Amino acid sequence: MDTPLSTIAVVGLGTMGTGIADVLARAGREVIGIDISDTAAARAVAALEASTARAVARERITEEERQDVLARFRTFSDLQAAAGADLVIEVVPESYETKLEVVRALDGIVRPDAILATGTNALSVTRLAADSAHPERVIGLHFFTPVQAMKLVEVVSSVLTDPRAVEAVTRLAEDLGKEPVAVGDRAGFIADGLLFGYLNQAAAMYEAKYASREDIDAAMKLGCGLPMGPLELLDLVGIDTARTVLEAMYASSHDRLHAPAPILRQLSEAGLTGRKAGRGFYSYAAPGSADVVPDALTPAASGATAAGREVRSVGVAGSGTMASGIAEVFAKAGYGVVLAARSQEKADTAKARIAKSLARSVDKGRMSAEVRDETLARITPAGSLDAFAEVDLAVEAVAEDLEVKQELFARLDKICKPGAVLATTTSSLPVVACARATSRPQDVIGMHFFNPAPAMKLVEIVRTVLTSDEVHATVREVTAKIRKHPVDCGDRAGFIVNALLFPYLNNAVKMVQDHYATLDDIDAAMKLGGGYPMGPFELLDVVGLDVSLAIERVLHREFREPGLAPAPLLEHLVAAGCLGRKTGRGFREYARR
């Protein structure tokens, strides 16, 4: 185990194995590719030839270097080819019996000092090691696809693993330009342990017909900045693979949120396993293709089924950051805006905040001074809701307190003209409770913007059981005119984004609480392995731990799932006044401004 890992065998030349072989060969290792399928081996060679040819075309390597890389990769169909390897990485199908068969065969082939690494992302490394002849040399080495692009490698050790094996594969990962993260043997490890619970909840949300597949995916991409939506990602990973990972996670955690959604079983057993099959949650041009093609579930281009009401003027109630941002968005789109606060002074301050925002746009060349002045002229600050008497759409953006919102809606009901649409920007409270505070619940709808409103493209449009089709159509039309992306959902806690985001954040807190991984390792794992723009603890500190805790409590109260109960560590930090960046301390400490 003290020898350099210069000759490495990769057993299983599917997508993952081929990617691992590629990065190893480029890093100067002698690579022995082994697969019982000659077709798979040929595809692996062709893939390496194609990727290195692209590298030459982009002037990243020379043709001579390309030929050296190709010469370092040889393929075989027999495990005996691994006899001289310093390290063997198996990436055969995610079946314990299949992996154990490979490991036991290798026990009789490789040198005593060779390291055996399993690429599993769900099965027990400890059990696999214990069932082998030399448990001390068995380790987990979990790459992420596409291997060439993804920086994360999870190095998984068991209680039986020789520390020298951990050190050797960690050095190898660093030599490959990867970021190794050391983790213990637990189903899903860090990244998949957090990711697959989220994917499972998205599948269940779709199965319940709460929202369309397109809206769920768009919501998470536009609302959270994720590179792919959860259902798109399930199709890429493989629905059968996701089901296997979730089964292993559920066996370990007994958390019902990890129990695979029934639709995953249905699709798997029907052979609709995602991109590789040509159909999963979406339909693709061909098996293996990334090109989505229309099918029976693809929404019609026409959108709304009813005609909406005419909206020329908009009232925005509130004086905070969200209210100012929403008023700015409407004014930029050409609407006359009444910005009402509890006093004229607060309303004037809110308009001044908008003026600063527009000035920054002018400074950055995104807007002319003339357009800025026209936009500001459309905004009328007011110290009372009475100014909403003639608006066509009233949008409340006040404190996230149900009593406060209900009182405001009762006032809007008396002030606004008949036919005006009344919208709440709540992120977690029941929209229908606001509607019931009025005599016209059919005119009330949720219009959940994301912060900062001028920059974020997503708006969740939340219908209650009382909302009219005409009002729904009106808000969809308005959302399009203000150049936002509307997604439809029903009136339940968290809507789409928060219902999927906050259980994931809560599970990250539980990982730290259980001393499974550090804040830094978890944040790195989700950014490097999942493509998230921020790690969960960075995000929690930005959102505010008190805000996060309130949303998690709402979700737990609504769905009654034990797994949604807020992590005690989060509750303790909030009780201690450690609320994130705004207080200078949350999960991390920040310099005081």
RAZI-V826839 format. One record per backbone hydrogen bond with DSSP energy under -0.5 kcal/mol. CO is the residue of the C=O (numbers start at 1). NH is the residue of the N-H. If there is no record, write none. Layout:
<<CO,NH> <CO,NH>>
This chain:
<<4,6> <6,8> <6,30> <7,86> <7,87> <8,32> <9,11> <9,89> <10,12> <10,34> <11,91> <14,18> <15,19> <16,20> <17,21> <18,22> <19,23> <20,24> <21,25> <22,26> <23,27> <24,29> <25,28> <29,31> <30,8> <30,32> <31,33> <31,74> <32,10> <33,76> <34,12> <36,38> <37,41> <38,42> <39,43> <40,44> <41,45> <42,46> <43,47> <44,48> <45,49> <46,50> <47,51> <48,52> <49,53> <50,54> <51,55> <52,56> <53,57> <54,58> <55,60> <55,61> <56,59> <62,66> <63,67> <64,68> <65,69> <66,70> <67,71> <68,72> <69,72> <70,73> <72,31> <72,74> <74,33> <76,35> <78,81> <79,82> <80,83> <82,85> <83,111> <86,115> <87,9> <88,90> <88,117> <89,11> <90,119> <93,95> <95,99> <96,100> <97,101> <98,102> <99,103> <100,104> <101,105> <102,106> <103,107> <104,108> <105,108> <106,109> <106,110> <111,114> <115,88> <115,117> <116,139> <117,90> <118,141> <123,125> <124,128> <125,129> <126,130> <127,131> <129,132> <134,137> <135,138> <136,162> <137,116> <139,118> <140,156> <141,143> <142,154> <146,149> <146,150> <151,179> <152,144> <153,155> <153,181> <154,142> <154,156> <155,157> <155,183> <156,140> <157,185> <158,161> <162,165> <162,166> <163,167> <164,168> <165,169> <166,170> <167,171> <168,172> <169,173> <170,174> <171,175> <172,176> <173,178> <174,177> <178,180> <179,153> <181,155> <183,157> <184,186> <186,189> <188,192> <188,193> <190,194> <191,195> <192,196> <194,198> <195,199> <196,200> <197,201> <198,202> <199,203> <200,204> <201,205> <202,206> <203,207> <204,208> <205,210> <205,211> <206,209> <212,216> <213,217> <214,218> <215,219> <216,220> <217,221> <218,222> <219,223> <220,224> <220,226> <221,225> <229,233> <230,234> <231,235> <232,236> <233,237> <234,238> <235,275> <235,276> <238,242> <239,243> <240,244> <241,245> <242,246> <243,247> <244,248> <245,249> <246,250> <247,251> <248,252> <249,253> <250,254> <254,256> <255,258> <255,259> <256,259> <261,264> <261,265> <262,266> <263,267> <264,268> <265,269> <266,270> <267,272> <268,271> <271,273> <273,239> <274,277> <274,278> <274,279> <275,278> <275,288> <278,284> <279,274> <282,280> <283,293> <286,289> <290,292> <291,285> <293,283> <295,298> <300,303> <302,304> <312,336> <313,392> <313,393> <314,338> <315,395> <316,318> <316,340> <317,397> <320,324> <321,325> <322,326> <323,327> <324,328> <325,329> <326,330> <327,331> <328,332> <329,333> <330,335> <331,334> <336,314> <337,339> <337,380> <338,316> <338,340> <339,382> <340,318> <343,347> <344,348> <345,349> <346,350> <347,351> <348,352> <349,353> <350,354> <351,355> <352,356> <353,357> <354,358> <355,359> <356,360> <357,361> <358,362> <359,363> <360,364> <361,366> <361,367> <362,365> <368,372> <369,373> <370,374> <371,375> <372,376> <373,377> <374,378> <375,378> <376,379> <378,337> <378,380> <379,381> <380,339> <382,341> <384,387> <385,388> <386,389> <388,391> <389,417> <392,421> <393,315> <393,395> <394,396> <394,423> <395,317> <396,425> <399,401> <401,405> <402,406> <403,407> <404,408> <405,409> <406,410> <407,411> <408,412> <409,413> <410,414> <411,414> <411,415> <412,416> <417,420> <421,394> <421,423> <422,445> <423,396> <424,447> <430,433> <430,434> <431,434> <431,435> <432,436> <434,437> <435,438> <440,443> <441,444> <442,468> <443,422> <445,424> <446,462> <447,449> <448,460> <452,455> <452,456> <457,485> <458,450> <459,461> <459,487> <460,448> <460,462> <461,463> <461,489> <462,446> <463,491> <464,467> <468,472> <469,473> <470,474> <471,475> <472,476> <473,477> <474,478> <475,479> <476,480> <477,481> <478,482> <479,484> <480,483> <484,486> <485,459> <487,461> <489,463> <490,492> <492,495> <494,498> <494,499> <496,500> <497,500> <497,501> <498,502> <500,504> <501,505> <502,506> <503,507> <504,508> <505,509> <506,510> <507,511> <508,512> <509,513> <510,514> <511,516> <511,517> <512,515> <518,522> <519,523> <520,524> <521,525> <522,526> <523,527> <524,528> <525,529> <525,530> <526,530> <526,532> <527,531> <528,151> <528,152> <535,539> <536,540> <537,541> <538,542> <539,543> <540,544> <541,581> <544,548> <545,549> <546,550> <547,551> <548,552> <549,553> <550,554> <551,555> <552,556> <553,557> <554,558> <555,559> <556,560> <561,564> <562,565> <567,570> <567,571> <568,572> <569,573> <570,574> <571,575> <572,576> <573,578> <574,577> <577,579> <579,545> <580,583> <580,584> <580,585> <581,584> <584,590> <585,580> <588,586>>
